[in-house]
């Protein structure tokens, strides 16, 4: 299964953050993979893309991203334009980036107050977006990372060489 389309109503709940701290930070030494991506975190993969029992609702449903456990900075997997940097009830503090050619990435559950980018901002690969947290529907500190191809969530593993 390639993924699922998120209903438009999901995004209507999102609250965009108008401002963010300035002073972009590069994360040291990211390895650029054959896909052109870098890993968005130094954490370990704790939950892959695919169907599972949701840890909060108990429902069997698609986990449309990949979770990285640990703590620390989150970096842009590829250069692009920030579409959203804000808060959502499920994703908590999150960032979504448009990389062009129908490719987008999403970074969720960031620590409150850690967002370092704003909507409309151009970011470079490896630029710090925020810090792993446990905001929104989360059972512990982690990064939830998604990849979209033409609006459809797909498995991030091939993009990350996993």
C-alpha positions in Angstrom: 0.0 0.0 0.0 1.5 3.4 -1.0 -0.1 5.3 1.8 -3.3 7.2 2.6 -4.6 10.6 1.7 -5.2 12.8 4.7 -8.6 14.5 4.6 -8.6 18.3 4.1 -10.5 18.6 7.5 -7.3 17.3 9.2 -5.4 20.4 8.1 -8.2 22.8 9.0 -7.4 22.0 12.7 -3.8 23.2 12.2 -2.7 26.5 13.7 0.2 28.1 11.8 2.9 29.8 13.8 3.5 33.3 12.5 7.0 33.7 13.9 9.9 31.5 14.8 13.3 32.1 16.3 15.9 33.2 13.8 19.4 31.9 13.3 19.3 28.6 11.4 21.6 25.9 12.7 23.2 23.2 10.6 23.5 19.7 12.1 27.1 18.5 11.8 28.1 15.9 9.2 24.9 14.5 7.6 25.5 11.8 5.0 23.6 12.5 1.8 22.0 9.3 0.6 21.5 8.1 -3.0 17.9 9.4 -2.7 19.2 12.9 -2.1 17.9 12.8 1.5 19.7 12.8 4.9 18.4 11.2 8.0 16.3 13.8 9.9 17.5 12.6 13.3 20.2 10.7 15.0 17.6 8.6 16.8 16.9 4.9 16.2 13.9 3.7 14.3 11.3 2.6 16.9 8.3 2.2 14.6 8.3 1.7 10.8 5.7 2.7 8.2 2.8 0.3 8.0 -0.3 -1.0 9.6 -0.3 -1.4 13.4 -2.4 -1.2 16.5 -2.3 2.5 17.4 -0.7 2.9 20.8 -3.3 5.5 22.0 -6.6 4.5 20.3 -6.0 0.8 20.1 -7.3 0.8 16.5 -5.7 -1.2 13.6 -4.6 1.5 11.2 -1.8 2.8 9.0 1.1 4.4 10.7 1.9 6.7 7.8 5.4 7.6 8.8 8.5 6.4 10.6 9.3 7.1 14.3 12.8 7.8 15.6 13.2 7.4 19.3 15.7 9.4 21.4 16.2 13.1 22.0 17.9 15.8 20.1 17.7 18.0 17.0 15.6 17.4 14.0 17.0 18.5 10.6 15.5 19.0 7.2 16.0 15.8 5.1 16.3 17.9 2.0 16.2 21.6 1.0 12.8 23.2 0.4 10.2 25.7 1.4 8.4 25.4 4.8 4.6 25.0 4.2 3.6 24.7 7.8 5.4 25.3 11.1 2.8 25.2 13.8 0.6 23.1 16.1 -1.9 20.3 15.4 -3.9 18.3 17.9 -2.5 15.0 16.7 1.0 15.9 15.4 1.7 18.5 18.2 4.4 21.0 17.0 5.3 20.1 13.5 6.9 21.3 10.3 6.0 20.3 6.7 8.4 21.1 3.9 7.8 21.2 0.1 10.8 20.0 -1.8 9.3 20.4 -5.3 8.4 17.8 -7.9 5.5 16.6 -5.8 7.8 15.6 -2.8 7.1 16.8 0.7 8.2 15.8 4.2 6.7 16.2 7.6 8.3 16.3 11.1 6.0 15.9 14.1 5.8 15.9 17.9 8.5 18.6 18.4 9.2 20.0 21.8 7.1 23.1 22.6 9.1 26.3 21.9 11.7 24.5 19.8 10.5 25.4 16.2 13.2 27.2 14.4 11.5 27.9 11.1 8.5 29.8 9.8 5.9 29.2 7.0 7.2 30.4 3.7 10.9 30.1 4.8 13.4 28.4 2.5 15.5 25.8 4.4 18.6 24.0 3.4 19.3 20.3 3.8 20.5 19.7 7.3 19.1 22.9 8.7 17.7 22.5 12.3 13.9 22.6 12.4 13.4 21.9 16.1 14.0 19.3 18.8 12.3 15.9 19.4 9.5 16.1 21.8 6.2 14.4 22.8 3.6 17.0 21.9 0.2 16.0 20.4 -0.8 12.3 20.3 2.5 10.9 21.5 3.5 8.2 24.1 7.1 9.4 24.5 9.8 11.7 23.1 10.4 10.9 19.4 10.3 12.3 15.8 7.4 11.1 13.6 8.7 11.6 10.0 6.6 11.3 6.9 7.3 11.5 3.1 4.6 12.5 0.6 4.7 11.8 -3.1 2.1 13.9 -4.9 0.1 14.3 -1.7 0.1 10.6 -0.7 2.1 9.3 2.3 4.6 6.7 1.4 7.2 4.6 3.2 10.1 6.9 4.2 12.5 3.9 4.5 13.7 3.9 0.8 14.4 7.6 1.0 16.6 7.0 4.2 18.4 4.0 2.9 16.7 1.7 5.4 
